[in-house]
Amino acid sequence: MTTPIREKKLEFPFSDIGNNSYTKEEVDALIAAAVQEAIAEARKIDEASMAKHNRDATVISMILGFTTLALFVDGLLRLLGIIPPFMHIDVDLLDQIVNRVESDVIDKLKQVPIQRVFQR
């Protein structure tokens, strides 16, 4: 004997979802905590990268400054004739100045009568 369909009780499998789910407020709180943690991590990374950049920039500036100063002093000493010429390029101004002053001043002194200078 078969029972009519109406009399059969249908049972659908229901899961126990209610105990393992989050509420909207809990999800919002978890998202806010994750955002704050990500912002804190980003700030730490930013501070570390800026410190590294400042350190590297300082070292590079020191190297460039020392090199520029060394080249300036080298050129100045070559102009004054203290350091010998490089690759036979003579930029010594001191000898040229001395030669010109000697020739001009001595010529001028020769034109002035010495007796007149001593008479005054």
C-alpha positions in Angstrom: 0.0 0.0 0.0 1.4 3.3 -1.0 0.8 6.5 0.8 -0.3 9.5 -1.1 2.2 12.3 -1.7 0.3 14.6 0.6 0.9 12.5 3.5 4.6 12.2 3.0 6.6 14.7 5.1 9.4 16.3 3.1 12.5 17.1 5.1 15.1 19.4 3.6 18.6 19.5 5.0 19.2 22.8 6.7 22.6 23.8 7.8 23.4 25.4 11.1 24.4 28.8 9.6 23.1 31.0 12.4 25.9 30.1 14.9 28.9 30.7 12.5 27.9 34.0 10.9 29.0 37.5 11.7 26.7 40.4 12.2 27.0 43.6 10.2 28.5 45.4 13.2 31.1 42.7 13.7 32.1 42.8 10.0 32.4 46.6 10.2 34.5 46.4 13.3 36.8 43.7 11.7 37.2 45.9 8.6 38.0 49.0 10.6 40.6 47.1 12.6 42.2 45.8 9.4 42.3 49.3 7.9 43.9 50.7 11.1 46.5 47.9 11.0 47.2 48.5 7.3 47.6 52.2 7.9 50.0 51.6 10.8 52.1 49.2 8.7 52.2 51.7 5.8 53.4 54.5 8.1 56.2 52.2 9.5 57.3 51.3 5.9 57.1 55.0 4.9 59.2 56.1 7.9 61.8 53.4 7.2 62.0 54.2 3.5 62.4 58.0 4.2 65.1 57.3 6.7 67.0 55.2 4.2 66.5 57.9 1.5 67.8 60.6 3.8 70.9 58.5 4.7 71.7 57.7 1.1 71.2 61.3 0.0 73.5 62.5 2.7 76.2 60.1 1.7 75.9 61.1 -2.0 75.9 64.8 -1.1 79.1 64.3 1.0 80.8 62.5 -1.8 79.9 65.2 -4.4 80.8 68.0 -2.1 84.2 66.5 -1.2 84.9 65.8 -4.9 83.9 69.4 -5.9 86.1 70.9 -3.2 89.1 68.7 -4.1 88.8 69.7 -7.8 88.5 73.4 -6.9 91.6 73.2 -4.6 93.5 71.3 -7.3 92.6 74.0 -9.9 93.5 76.8 -7.6 96.9 75.3 -6.8 97.6 74.7 -10.5 96.7 78.4 -11.2 99.1 79.5 -8.5 101.9 77.2 -9.8 102.2 75.1 -6.7 101.2 71.9 -8.5 102.9 71.1 -11.8 100.8 71.2 -15.1 98.7 68.2 -16.0 99.1 66.7 -19.5 101.3 69.7 -20.4 98.4 72.2 -20.0 100.0 75.1 -18.2 97.4 77.3 -16.5 99.9 78.9 -14.1 99.0 82.5 -13.8 101.5 83.5 -11.1 104.5 83.4 -13.4 102.7 85.4 -16.1 101.7 88.0 -13.5 105.2 88.2 -12.1 106.7 88.6 -15.6 104.2 91.3 -16.6 104.7 93.2 -13.4 108.4 93.0 -13.6 108.5 94.2 -17.2 105.9 97.0 -16.7 107.1 98.2 -13.3 110.8 98.0 -14.2 110.2 99.9 -17.4 108.2 102.6 -15.5 111.0 102.8 -12.8 113.6 103.3 -15.5 111.7 106.2 -16.9 111.7 108.0 -13.5 115.0 109.8 -12.7 116.3 108.4 -9.5 117.8 111.7 -8.4 114.4 113.3 -8.4 113.0 110.6 -6.2 115.8 111.1 -3.6 115.6 114.9 -3.7 112.0 115.0 -2.3 
